[in-house]
Amino acid sequence: MARQLGMSDSVTINGVQIEPTYAEAFDMKATRLVVTADDQQWVNDAVAAMTGFGTSVIACGIEIAMEQPLEPERTPDGRPGAAILAFAVSSKEMEKQITRRAGQCVLTCPTSALYAGIAATTPKSQQRIPIGKALRYFGDGHQISKVIQGRRFWRIPVMDGEFVCDHDVAQVDGIGGGNIILLGQNVDSVTRGCRAAVKAMRNVPSVIMPFPGGVTRSGSKVGSKYATLFASTNDAYCPTLRETSPASLLRDAETVAMEIVIDGLSDAAIRDAMRAGIFAACQSNEDGTLRRITAGNFGGNLGRHHYHLIEVIG
């Protein structure tokens, strides 16, 4: 895979220019949950339900997706499972979203259980998000709890037996909005690059890519001509506006742009994911039609986490 220095301190990898710019990300609240069930299909169904409508805090209230599948030996009850990561802009919104989704999407799924995925060593002063603490009332007085090694679980009677869940789960600091933008000559090249990038990123722990397939075509900018909107289409990368928008940043032969947004539990996790994604996308450029990788930022005025692409791949 050829790599060489380009103009203006950019780097070219396998024919793809990596721009000397940065992604700007924001402080968020985060948590990890573990879903288990009797078989993988029920796990998948519970995860799909709980993470649905969770692509962006702009309208969904939460960004949530599966972090990784878990083999039985890695789950609390020795059954197939999956880890889910969730990110929200406030503790209040996190509690609302997790409690509702736990009750409507996991409690309802046959054979499922729901556990805290943040280590028990989290300080007691850490903000907690109720799970069983809230859902126990569904048991209508028949629910029971048990403390095992200082950890409280609830057993709620349901029609296939019992729903088991942790009393609560820790909330920790997270980061949302790490990103890369892929630009190419056609949909196929950018799709191929995005899918390769997301596949590589999913091997990195402690991150999620919350949009469909990990990718969004509707990247946004801050503000709008309409007073009721605080975000609107990122016309800088809309090919149909190339000739009419003075903000256009598209170059010759760039007709498609897609963005991958990364949320993570740490700076290191986001950097690792971005690095893996950039190299994987470049490696996918078999016909040279993936032209450039850049990133979205707001001039450094909104988010305190800045991920410079050249440093990330360095």
Disulfide bonds with the S-S distance in Angstrom:
none
